[in-house]
Amino acid sequence: MKIQKIVIVGNSVAIRNRPHDNATSKNYGQIIEEKLNTNSEQLTLVRNLGFTRATMYDLHKVYPEIINNFGDIYILNIGSSDAATREIPRWYADYLFSNKRSFTVRILKGFHELVIKPIRRYLVILRGKRAWTSARVFREEYIKLINTIQKNTHGKIICLSINIPNERIEREVPGSTKNYKKFNQIIKDISLERNCMFLSMDDLEVDTHYPDGTHFSERGNEEVANRLLDIIQQIK
C-alpha cells in the first residue's frame, strides 16, 4: 500500500480548537487525515509538529523532526506568535510559561498577573509596539525553513497566511493587525519566490472561523481542512 505523509509545521493555531469540546474538537490536520483515509487505497499519515507559542526561532527545536519525517507535503502555519506586539520581552515570557517552580519564577508570574496585565496595552505602546520577531528576521528564518525542506526532501510546500486579529486583540496589543498584514505579505512573497503554494485566510469570518481572534473554531478547522484538501488533491 502506498503511504502519503503530510507534515504540519506551526504554532498553537495548527493544533488548537477554540472553544474546545472533548467530544468533537479536531484540528485541521486530524480532519485531513480522516477524510483522505476514507474509502482510499492510499494511507495518509499526518504528522503535526505544531506547539504552543512557537516562533521562527523556536522551530529550530524541531528541525530534525521536520526533515526526518520526509513528508510528501509540508503545511507551514507559523507567524502569529512572531508578529503579535508584546508587553514583555521574550525572556520574561519564557519564565512565565516555564515548568520551574522556583521562588523567582513565582515572583515574576505574580508581578505579571497583578501589575503588568492590567496595563498591558500601555506597555505595548511604551515598548514601541514591538513584536518578538522583527519582519527582517521573520523573512530570513522563513526562507531558511523552506530552503531546508526543499534541500533535504522532495516535499511540496503549502504556506498558510496568518489569521488577522479581531478587535479585542488589537485593543489589548495595538499594532498587531498592521504587523500581521506585513508578515502575511512576506509569506506570500516568499511563496512565489520559492515555488510554494500560498493559501490566504483573509476572507475567513472572525466570529465564525476563529472567534478568539487567533485559533480556529470547529467550523474554522473544517474550512481550512477543505481548502487544504483542494490543494492536496491537485498535487496528486
Accessible surface in RSA format (square Angstrom, percent):
REM  Atomic radii and reference values for relative SASA: ProtOr
REM  Chains: A
REM  Algorithm: Lee & Richards
REM  Probe-radius: 1.40
REM  Slices: 20
REM RES _ NUM      All-atoms   Total-Side   Main-Chain    Non-polar    All polar
REM                ABS   REL    ABS   REL    ABS   REL    ABS   REL    ABS   REL
RES MET A   1   172.60  89.4  90.24  59.7  82.36 196.1  95.37  81.1  77.23 102.3
RES LYS A   2   153.69  75.0 138.10  84.7  15.59  37.1  92.14  82.9  61.54  65.6
RES ILE A   3    86.88  49.4  67.04  49.9  19.84  47.8  67.04  48.3  19.84  53.9
RES GLN A   4    13.82   7.7  13.49   9.9   0.33   0.8   4.69  10.0   9.13   6.9
RES LYS A   5    71.68  35.0  71.68  44.0   0.00   0.0  37.99  34.2  33.69  35.9
RES ILE A   6     0.40   0.2   0.19   0.1   0.20   0.5   0.19   0.1   0.20   0.6
RES VAL A   7     0.65   0.4   0.65   0.6   0.00   0.0   0.65   0.6   0.00   0.0
RES ILE A   8     0.02   0.0   0.02   0.0   0.00   0.0   0.02   0.0   0.00   0.0
RES VAL A   9     0.00   0.0   0.00   0.0   0.00   0.0   0.00   0.0   0.00   0.0
RES GLY A  10     0.00   0.0   0.00   N/A   0.00   0.0   0.00   0.0   0.00   0.0
RES ASN A  11     1.54   1.1   1.54   1.5   0.00   0.0   0.49   1.2   1.05   1.0
RES SER A  12    13.79  11.7  13.79  18.4   0.00   0.0   1.43   3.0  12.36  17.3
RES VAL A  13     7.49   4.9   7.49   6.8   0.00   0.0   7.49   6.5   0.00   0.0
RES ALA A  14     0.00   0.0   0.00   0.0   0.00   0.0   0.00   0.0   0.00   0.0
RES ILE A  15    47.40  27.0  31.42  23.4  15.97  38.5  31.42  22.6  15.97  43.3
RES ARG A  16    69.41  29.1  67.27  34.3   2.14   5.1   8.33  11.4  61.08  37.0
RES ASN A  17     5.24   3.6   3.74   3.6   1.50   3.6   3.60   8.7   1.64   1.6
RES ARG A  18    84.54  35.5  84.52  43.1   0.02   0.1  23.44  32.0  61.11  37.0
RES PRO A  19   102.62  74.8  94.90  86.5   7.72  28.1  99.66  82.3   2.96  18.4
RES HIS A  20   106.56  58.2  76.39  53.1  30.18  77.2  61.33  63.2  45.23  52.6
RES ASP A  21    64.06  44.9  59.94  59.7   4.11   9.7  15.74  37.0  48.32  48.2
RES ASN A  22   142.58  98.3 106.61 103.0  35.97  86.6  34.19  82.3 108.40 104.8
RES ALA A  23    94.02  86.4  51.58  79.6  42.44  96.5  62.45  87.9  31.57  83.6
RES THR A  24    74.03  52.7  57.65  58.4  16.38  39.0  61.97  83.2  12.06  18.2
RES SER A  25    20.71  17.5   1.17   1.6  19.54  45.0   1.31   2.8  19.40  27.2
RES LYS A  26    79.18  38.6  75.77  46.5   3.42   8.1  53.90  48.5  25.28  26.9
RES ASN A  27    17.85  12.3  16.13  15.6   1.72   4.1   0.00   0.0  17.85  17.2
RES TYR A  28     0.00   0.0   0.00   0.0   0.00   0.0   0.00   0.0   0.00   0.0
RES GLY A  29     1.05   1.3   0.00   N/A   1.05   1.3   1.05   2.9   0.00   0.0
RES GLN A  30    92.82  51.9  86.41  63.2   6.40  15.2  28.73  61.1  64.09  48.6
RES ILE A  31    13.00   7.4  13.00   9.7   0.00   0.0  13.00   9.4   0.00   0.0
RES ILE A  32     0.40   0.2   0.40   0.3   0.00   0.0   0.40   0.3   0.00   0.0
RES GLU A  33    55.39  31.8  55.39  41.9   0.00   0.0   7.93  15.3  47.46  38.7
RES GLU A  34    93.54  53.7  83.06  62.8  10.47  24.9  40.34  78.0  53.20  43.4
RES LYS A  35    80.43  39.2  64.98  39.9  15.45  36.8  52.43  47.2  28.00  29.8
RES LEU A  36    11.30   6.3   4.57   3.3   6.73  16.9   7.10   5.0   4.20  11.3
RES ASN A  37    51.99  35.9  30.80  29.8  21.19  51.0  21.09  50.8  30.90  29.9
RES THR A  38    83.40  59.3  64.71  65.6  18.69  44.5  56.42  75.8  26.99  40.8
RES ASN A  39   155.72 107.4 106.00 102.4  49.72 119.7  41.87 100.8 113.85 110.0
RES SER A  40    45.96  38.8  17.66  23.6  28.30  65.2  14.31  30.5  31.65  44.3
RES GLU A  41   163.98  94.1 146.98 111.2  17.01  40.5  65.53 126.8  98.45  80.4
RES GLN A  42    32.42  18.1  29.49  21.6   2.93   7.0  16.92  36.0  15.50  11.8
RES LEU A  43    63.42  35.3  61.56  44.0   1.86   4.7  63.42  44.5   0.00   0.0
RES THR A  44     0.88   0.6   0.70   0.7   0.17   0.4   0.00   0.0   0.88   1.3
RES LEU A  45    79.22  44.1  78.45  56.1   0.76   1.9  78.45  55.1   0.76   2.1
RES VAL A  46    27.97  18.4   4.94   4.5  23.03  55.5   5.42   4.7  22.55  61.2
RES ARG A  47   106.85  44.9 105.03  53.5   1.83   4.3  36.30  49.6  70.56  42.8
RES ASN A  48    39.32  27.1  19.88  19.2  19.44  46.8  19.65  47.3  19.67  19.0
RES LEU A  49    10.37   5.8   3.54   2.5   6.83  17.2   8.52   6.0   1.86   5.0
RES GLY A  50    12.87  15.9   0.00   N/A  12.87  15.9   0.00   0.0  12.87  28.8
RES PHE A  51    52.19  26.1  50.87  31.5   1.32   3.4  52.19  31.6   0.00   0.0
RES THR A  52    65.83  46.8  52.10  52.8  13.73  32.7  45.31  60.9  20.52  31.0
RES ARG A  53    49.38  20.7  46.34  23.6   3.04   7.2  23.68  32.4  25.70  15.6
RES ALA A  54     0.02   0.0   0.00   0.0   0.02   0.0   0.02   0.0   0.00   0.0
RES THR A  55     0.25   0.2   0.25   0.3   0.00   0.0   0.25   0.3   0.00   0.0
RES MET A  56     2.30   1.2   1.02   0.7   1.28   3.0   1.02   0.9   1.28   1.7
RES TYR A  57   108.89  50.8 100.85  57.4   8.04  20.9  78.50  59.0  30.40  37.5
RES ASP A  58    14.00   9.8  12.40  12.3   1.59   3.8   2.48   5.8  11.52  11.5
RES LEU A  59     0.30   0.2   0.30   0.2   0.00   0.0   0.30   0.2   0.00   0.0
RES HIS A  60    73.99  40.4  59.98  41.7  14.00  35.8  41.02  42.3  32.96  38.4
RES LYS A  61   149.02  72.7 115.89  71.1  33.13  78.9  85.85  77.3  63.17  67.3
RES VAL A  62    17.03  11.2  16.97  15.4   0.06   0.1  17.03  14.8   0.00   0.0
RES TYR A  63    29.65  13.8  29.30  16.7   0.35   0.9  28.18  21.2   1.46   1.8
RES PRO A  64    79.31  57.8  71.49  65.2   7.82  28.4  79.15  65.4   0.16   1.0
RES GLU A  65    66.96  38.4  64.84  49.1   2.12   5.1  32.72  63.3  34.25  28.0
RES ILE A  66     1.02   0.6   1.02   0.8   0.00   0.0   1.02   0.7   0.00   0.0
RES ILE A  67    24.02  13.7  24.02  17.9   0.00   0.0  24.02  17.3   0.00   0.0
RES ASN A  68   100.21  69.1  82.03  79.3  18.18  43.8  24.06  57.9  76.15  73.6
RES ASN A  69    31.83  21.9  27.27  26.4   4.56  11.0   5.47  13.2  26.36  25.5
RES PHE A  70    98.99  49.5  96.72  59.9   2.26   5.9  96.72  58.6   2.26   6.5
RES GLY A  71     0.02   0.0   0.00   N/A   0.02   0.0   0.00   0.0   0.02   0.0
RES ASP A  72    40.42  28.3  36.71  36.5   3.71   8.8  14.88  35.0  25.54  25.5
RES ILE A  73     1.54   0.9   1.54   1.1   0.00   0.0   1.54   1.1   0.00   0.0
RES TYR A  74     0.00   0.0   0.00   0.0   0.00   0.0   0.00   0.0   0.00   0.0
RES ILE A  75     0.00   0.0   0.00   0.0   0.00   0.0   0.00   0.0   0.00   0.0
RES LEU A  76     0.00   0.0   0.00   0.0   0.00   0.0   0.00   0.0   0.00   0.0
RES ASN A  77     8.90   6.1   8.69   8.4   0.21   0.5   0.00   0.0   8.90   8.6
RES ILE A  78     2.95   1.7   0.00   0.0   2.95   7.1   1.75   1.3   1.20   3.3
RES GLY A  79     0.04   0.0   0.00   N/A   0.04   0.0   0.00   0.0   0.04   0.1
RES SER A  80    10.70   9.0   8.31  11.1   2.39   5.5   4.95  10.5   5.75   8.1
RES SER A  81    13.31  11.2  10.99  14.7   2.31   5.3   2.44   5.2  10.86  15.2
RES ASP A  82     0.00   0.0   0.00   0.0   0.00   0.0   0.00   0.0   0.00   0.0
RES ALA A  83     0.00   0.0   0.00   0.0   0.00   0.0   0.00   0.0   0.00   0.0
RES ALA A  84    11.50  10.6  11.50  17.8   0.00   0.0  11.50  16.2   0.00   0.0
RES THR A  85     1.45   1.0   0.93   0.9   0.51   1.2   0.93   1.3   0.51   0.8
RES ARG A  86    38.31  16.1  38.31  19.5   0.00   0.0   1.52   2.1  36.79  22.3
RES GLU A  87    15.70   9.0   9.95   7.5   5.75  13.7   0.00   0.0  15.70  12.8
RES ILE A  88    10.37   5.9  10.28   7.7   0.09   0.2  10.37   7.5   0.00   0.0
RES PRO A  89    42.76  31.2  41.30  37.6   1.46   5.3  42.76  35.3   0.00   0.0
RES ARG A  90    54.61  22.9  50.79  25.9   3.82   9.1  38.73  52.9  15.88   9.6
RES TRP A  91   146.37  58.7 140.33  67.9   6.04  14.2 127.50  68.0  18.87  30.6
RES TYR A  92    17.22   8.0  17.22   9.8   0.00   0.0  17.22  12.9   0.00   0.0
RES ALA A  93     1.08   1.0   1.08   1.7   0.00   0.0   1.08   1.5   0.00   0.0
RES ASP A  94    64.66  45.3  58.29  58.0   6.37  15.1  27.18  64.0  37.48  37.4
RES TYR A  95    82.29  38.4  80.61  45.9   1.68   4.4  34.76  26.1  47.53  58.6
RES LEU A  96    24.18  13.5  13.61   9.7  10.58  26.6  13.61   9.6  10.58  28.5
RES PHE A  97   124.79  62.4  96.02  59.5  28.77  74.9 101.54  61.6  23.25  66.5
RES SER A  98    29.12  24.6  14.75  19.7  14.37  33.1  23.89  50.9   5.23   7.3
RES ASN A  99   147.36 101.6 122.91 118.8  24.45  58.9  38.82  93.4 108.54 104.9
RES LYS A 100   136.11  66.4 125.15  76.8  10.96  26.1  81.26  73.1  54.84  58.4
RES ARG A 101   206.19  86.6 188.79  96.2  17.40  41.4  67.93  92.8 138.26  83.8
RES SER A 102    53.79  45.5  40.64  54.2  13.15  30.3  48.27 102.8   5.51   7.7
RES PHE A 103   139.46  69.8 133.52  82.7   5.94  15.4 133.52  81.0   5.94  17.0
RES THR A 104    78.51  55.8  75.44  76.5   3.07   7.3  43.44  58.3  35.07  53.0
RES VAL A 105     1.64   1.1   1.64   1.5   0.00   0.0   1.64   1.4   0.00   0.0
RES ARG A 106   137.57  57.8 127.03  64.8  10.54  25.1  61.49  84.0  76.08  46.1
RES ILE A 107    94.00  53.5  89.99  67.0   4.01   9.7  92.16  66.4   1.84   5.0
RES LEU A 108    33.91  18.9  33.91  24.3   0.00   0.0  33.91  23.8   0.00   0.0
RES LYS A 109    78.24  38.2  74.02  45.4   4.22  10.1  41.50  37.4  36.74  39.1
RES GLY A 110    29.00  35.8   0.00   N/A  29.00  35.8  28.46  78.1   0.54   1.2
RES PHE A 111   100.00  50.0  92.80  57.5   7.21  18.7  97.83  59.3   2.17   6.2
RES HIS A 112    24.17  13.2  24.17  16.8   0.00   0.0  16.90  17.4   7.27   8.5
RES GLU A 113    97.06  55.7  89.69  67.9   7.37  17.6  36.32  70.2  60.74  49.6
RES LEU A 114   140.83  78.4 120.30  86.1  20.54  51.6 122.10  85.7  18.73  50.4
RES VAL A 115    68.24  44.9  62.11  56.2   6.13  14.8  65.46  56.9   2.79   7.6
RES ILE A 116    11.97   6.8  11.97   8.9   0.00   0.0  11.97   8.6   0.00   0.0
RES LYS A 117    99.56  48.6  86.62  53.1  12.94  30.8  44.76  40.3  54.80  58.4
RES PRO A 118    93.04  67.8  53.63  48.9  39.41 143.3  66.39  54.8  26.65 165.6
RES ILE A 119    74.63  42.5  74.12  55.2   0.51   1.2  74.63  53.7   0.00   0.0
RES ARG A 120    70.96  29.8  69.75  35.6   1.21   2.9  13.79  18.8  57.18  34.7
RES ARG A 121    92.89  39.0  90.80  46.3   2.09   5.0  25.89  35.4  67.00  40.6
RES TYR A 122   144.30  67.4 139.84  79.6   4.46  11.6  95.14  71.5  49.16  60.6
RES LEU A 123    37.44  20.9  37.44  26.8   0.00   0.0  37.44  26.3   0.00   0.0
RES VAL A 124     0.00   0.0   0.00   0.0   0.00   0.0   0.00   0.0   0.00   0.0
RES ILE A 125    80.48  45.8  70.97  52.9   9.51  22.9  70.97  51.1   9.51  25.8
RES LEU A 126   144.61  80.5 116.38  83.3  28.23  71.0 121.40  85.3  23.21  62.5
RES ARG A 127    52.63  22.1  39.47  20.1  13.16  31.3  31.36  42.9  21.27  12.9
RES GLY A 128    55.10  68.0   0.00   N/A  55.10  68.0  33.76  92.6  21.34  47.8
RES LYS A 129    98.12  47.9  86.71  53.2  11.40  27.2  36.61  33.0  61.51  65.5
RES ARG A 130   146.00  61.3 141.34  72.0   4.66  11.1  41.64  56.9 104.36  63.3
RES ALA A 131    22.59  20.8   2.21   3.4  20.38  46.4   2.21   3.1  20.38  54.0
RES TRP A 132    33.11  13.3  10.22   4.9  22.89  53.7  14.17   7.6  18.94  30.7
RES THR A 133     1.88   1.3   0.00   0.0   1.88   4.5   0.87   1.2   1.01   1.5
RES SER A 134    58.16  49.1  43.17  57.6  14.99  34.5  52.16 111.1   6.00   8.4
RES ALA A 135    29.41  27.0  22.65  35.0   6.76  15.4  23.19  32.7   6.22  16.5
RES ARG A 136   155.68  65.4 145.22  74.0  10.46  24.9  76.15 104.1  79.53  48.2
RES VAL A 137    22.05  14.5  22.05  20.0   0.00   0.0  22.05  19.2   0.00   0.0
RES PHE A 138     0.00   0.0   0.00   0.0   0.00   0.0   0.00   0.0   0.00   0.0
RES ARG A 139    80.27  33.7  80.27  40.9   0.00   0.0  32.41  44.3  47.86  29.0
RES GLU A 140    89.13  51.2  80.12  60.6   9.01  21.5  39.46  76.3  49.67  40.6
RES GLU A 141    30.18  17.3  30.18  22.8   0.00   0.0   0.37   0.7  29.80  24.3
RES TYR A 142     0.32   0.2   0.32   0.2   0.00   0.0   0.00   0.0   0.32   0.4
RES ILE A 143    28.52  16.2  28.52  21.2   0.00   0.0  28.52  20.5   0.00   0.0
RES LYS A 144    96.85  47.2  92.49  56.7   4.36  10.4  60.23  54.2  36.62  39.0
RES LEU A 145     0.47   0.3   0.47   0.3   0.00   0.0   0.47   0.3   0.00   0.0
RES ILE A 146     0.00   0.0   0.00   0.0   0.00   0.0   0.00   0.0   0.00   0.0
RES ASN A 147    59.14  40.8  55.42  53.6   3.71   8.9  24.38  58.7  34.76  33.6
RES THR A 148    28.55  20.3  24.68  25.0   3.87   9.2  17.51  23.5  11.04  16.7
RES ILE A 149     0.00   0.0   0.00   0.0   0.00   0.0   0.00   0.0   0.00   0.0
RES GLN A 150    74.61  41.7  52.48  38.4  22.13  52.7  26.66  56.8  47.94  36.4
RES LYS A 151   179.02  87.3 142.61  87.5  36.41  86.7  93.97  84.6  85.05  90.6
RES ASN A 152    68.55  47.3  48.72  47.1  19.83  47.7  10.20  24.5  58.35  56.4
RES THR A 153    19.09  13.6   0.31   0.3  18.78  44.8   8.79  11.8  10.31  15.6
RES HIS A 154   131.42  71.8 110.10  76.5  21.32  54.5  94.76  97.7  36.66  42.7
RES GLY A 155     8.49  10.5   0.00   N/A   8.49  10.5   0.00   0.0   8.49  19.0
RES LYS A 156   112.79  55.0 110.40  67.7   2.38   5.7  57.19  51.5  55.60  59.2
RES ILE A 157     4.84   2.8   1.00   0.7   3.84   9.3   1.00   0.7   3.84  10.4
RES ILE A 158     0.00   0.0   0.00   0.0   0.00   0.0   0.00   0.0   0.00   0.0
RES CYS A 159     0.00   0.0   0.00   0.0   0.00   0.0   0.00   0.0   0.00   0.0
RES LEU A 160     0.63   0.4   0.42   0.3   0.21   0.5   0.42   0.3   0.21   0.6
RES SER A 161     3.30   2.8   0.85   1.1   2.46   5.7   0.85   1.8   2.46   3.4
RES ILE A 162     7.53   4.3   4.66   3.5   2.87   6.9   6.88   5.0   0.65   1.8
RES ASN A 163     8.47   5.8   3.73   3.6   4.74  11.4   3.80   9.1   4.67   4.5
RES ILE A 164    36.01  20.5  34.85  26.0   1.16   2.8  34.85  25.1   1.16   3.1
RES PRO A 165    11.07   8.1   0.42   0.4  10.65  38.7   0.42   0.3  10.65  66.2
RES ASN A 166    24.37  16.8  18.93  18.3   5.44  13.1  14.33  34.5  10.04   9.7
RES GLU A 167   143.95  82.6 136.43 103.2   7.53  17.9  55.80 107.9  88.15  72.0
RES ARG A 168    98.65  41.4  96.29  49.1   2.36   5.6  50.41  68.9  48.24  29.2
RES ILE A 169    21.66  12.3  21.44  16.0   0.22   0.5  21.66  15.6   0.00   0.0
RES GLU A 170    53.62  30.8  53.01  40.1   0.61   1.5  34.82  67.3  18.81  15.4
RES ARG A 171   137.71  57.8 132.48  67.5   5.23  12.5  64.89  88.7  72.82  44.1
RES GLU A 172    60.43  34.7  56.73  42.9   3.70   8.8  26.51  51.3  33.92  27.7
RES VAL A 173     6.01   4.0   6.01   5.4   0.00   0.0   6.01   5.2   0.00   0.0
RES PRO A 174     8.20   6.0   8.20   7.5   0.00   0.0   8.20   6.8   0.00   0.0
RES GLY A 175    14.84  18.3   0.00   N/A  14.84  18.3  11.17  30.7   3.67   8.2
RES SER A 176     0.00   0.0   0.00   0.0   0.00   0.0   0.00   0.0   0.00   0.0
RES THR A 177    31.30  22.3  31.30  31.7   0.00   0.0  28.20  37.9   3.10   4.7
RES LYS A 178   154.63  75.4 147.38  90.4   7.25  17.3  94.15  84.7  60.48  64.4
RES ASN A 179    22.87  15.8  22.85  22.1   0.02   0.1   0.56   1.3  22.31  21.6
RES TYR A 180    10.08   4.7  10.08   5.7   0.00   0.0   2.26   1.7   7.81   9.6
RES LYS A 181   120.34  58.7 112.36  68.9   7.98  19.0  62.75  56.5  57.59  61.3
RES LYS A 182    96.14  46.9  87.08  53.4   9.07  21.6  52.40  47.2  43.74  46.6
RES PHE A 183     1.66   0.8   1.66   1.0   0.00   0.0   1.66   1.0   0.00   0.0
RES ASN A 184    12.82   8.8  11.99  11.6   0.84   2.0  11.34  27.3   1.48   1.4
RES GLN A 185    94.40  52.8  91.73  67.0   2.68   6.4  40.77  86.8  53.64  40.7
RES ILE A 186    21.41  12.2  21.05  15.7   0.37   0.9  21.41  15.4   0.00   0.0
RES ILE A 187     0.00   0.0   0.00   0.0   0.00   0.0   0.00   0.0   0.00   0.0
RES LYS A 188    92.08  44.9  92.08  56.5   0.00   0.0  35.94  32.4  56.14  59.8
RES ASP A 189    51.07  35.8  49.05  48.8   2.02   4.8  10.91  25.7  40.16  40.1
RES ILE A 190     0.00   0.0   0.00   0.0   0.00   0.0   0.00   0.0   0.00   0.0
RES SER A 191     0.30   0.3   0.16   0.2   0.15   0.3   0.16   0.3   0.15   0.2
RES LEU A 192   131.55  73.3 107.68  77.0  23.87  60.0 110.49  77.6  21.05  56.7
RES GLU A 193    96.46  55.4  58.66  44.4  37.80  90.0  44.53  86.1  51.94  42.4
RES ARG A 194    81.13  34.1  74.08  37.8   7.06  16.8  12.81  17.5  68.32  41.4
RES ASN A 195   139.86  96.4 116.18 112.3  23.68  57.0  31.49  75.8 108.36 104.7
RES CYS A 196    14.65  11.1   0.22   0.2  14.43  33.9   1.53   3.9  13.12  14.1
RES MET A 197    60.55  31.4  55.97  37.0   4.58  10.9  48.54  41.3  12.01  15.9
RES PHE A 198    53.32  26.7  24.37  15.1  28.95  75.3  24.37  14.8  28.95  82.8
RES LEU A 199    20.43  11.4  20.17  14.4   0.27   0.7  20.43  14.3   0.00   0.0
RES SER A 200    43.49  36.8  36.08  48.1   7.41  17.1  28.82  61.4  14.67  20.6
RES MET A 201     3.89   2.0   0.36   0.2   3.53   8.4   0.82   0.7   3.06   4.1
RES ASP A 202    96.41  67.5  68.84  68.5  27.58  65.2  29.43  69.3  66.98  66.8
RES ASP A 203    99.65  69.8  71.63  71.3  28.02  66.3  50.31 118.4  49.34  49.2
RES LEU A 204    11.59   6.5   0.05   0.0  11.54  29.0   0.36   0.3  11.23  30.2
RES GLU A 205   106.96  61.4 101.75  77.0   5.21  12.4  36.94  71.4  70.02  57.2
RES VAL A 206    43.22  28.4  38.69  35.0   4.53  10.9  38.69  33.6   4.53  12.3
RES ASP A 207   128.96  90.3 110.06 109.5  18.90  44.7  35.09  82.6  93.87  93.6
RES THR A 208    32.19  22.9  22.06  22.4  10.12  24.1   8.59  11.5  23.60  35.7
RES HIS A 209    25.89  14.1  25.89  18.0   0.00   0.0  16.43  16.9   9.46  11.0
RES TYR A 210     6.72   3.1   6.72   3.8   0.00   0.0   0.10   0.1   6.62   8.2
RES PRO A 211    52.76  38.4  34.16  31.1  18.60  67.6  34.47  28.5  18.29 113.6
RES ASP A 212    41.64  29.2  34.40  34.2   7.23  17.1  31.01  73.0  10.63  10.6
RES GLY A 213     0.54   0.7   0.00   N/A   0.54   0.7   0.00   0.0   0.54   1.2
RES THR A 214    27.06  19.2  26.00  26.4   1.06   2.5  16.84  22.6  10.21  15.4
RES HIS A 215    32.43  17.7  32.43  22.5   0.00   0.0  30.26  31.2   2.17   2.5
RES PHE A 216     2.14   1.1   2.14   1.3   0.00   0.0   2.14   1.3   0.00   0.0
RES SER A 217    10.15   8.6  10.15  13.5   0.00   0.0  10.09  21.5   0.05   0.1
RES GLU A 218    69.33  39.8  62.81  47.5   6.52  15.5  28.78  55.7  40.54  33.1
RES ARG A 219   163.29  68.6 157.55  80.3   5.74  13.7  60.81  83.1 102.48  62.1
RES GLY A 220     0.00   0.0   0.00   N/A   0.00   0.0   0.00   0.0   0.00   0.0
RES ASN A 221     0.01   0.0   0.01   0.0   0.00   0.0   0.01   0.0   0.00   0.0
RES GLU A 222    65.14  37.4  65.14  49.3   0.00   0.0  34.06  65.9  31.08  25.4
RES GLU A 223    51.82  29.8  50.49  38.2   1.33   3.2   5.33  10.3  46.49  38.0
RES VAL A 224     0.00   0.0   0.00   0.0   0.00   0.0   0.00   0.0   0.00   0.0
RES ALA A 225     0.00   0.0   0.00   0.0   0.00   0.0   0.00   0.0   0.00   0.0
RES ASN A 226    57.56  39.7  55.64  53.8   1.92   4.6  22.05  53.1  35.50  34.3
RES ARG A 227    50.62  21.3  47.84  24.4   2.78   6.6  22.86  31.2  27.77  16.8
RES LEU A 228     0.00   0.0   0.00   0.0   0.00   0.0   0.00   0.0   0.00   0.0
RES LEU A 229    19.65  10.9  19.58  14.0   0.07   0.2  19.65  13.8   0.00   0.0
RES ASP A 230    91.17  63.9  87.01  86.6   4.16   9.8  21.75  51.2  69.42  69.2
RES ILE A 231    24.79  14.1  24.79  18.5   0.00   0.0  24.79  17.8   0.00   0.0
RES ILE A 232     0.00   0.0   0.00   0.0   0.00   0.0   0.00   0.0   0.00   0.0
RES GLN A 233    93.34  52.2  79.80  58.3  13.54  32.2  37.75  80.4  55.59  42.2
RES GLN A 234   145.62  81.4 111.31  81.4  34.31  81.7  46.28  98.5  99.33  75.3
RES ILE A 235    53.41  30.4  23.34  17.4  30.07  72.5  30.98  22.3  22.44  60.9
RES LYS A 236   126.62  61.8  59.87  36.7  66.75 158.9  64.17  57.8  62.45  66.5
END  Absolute sums over single chains surface
CHAIN  1 A    12185.0      10315.7       1869.4       6651.7       5533.3
END  Absolute sums over all chains
TOTAL         12185.0      10315.7       1869.4       6651.7       5533.3
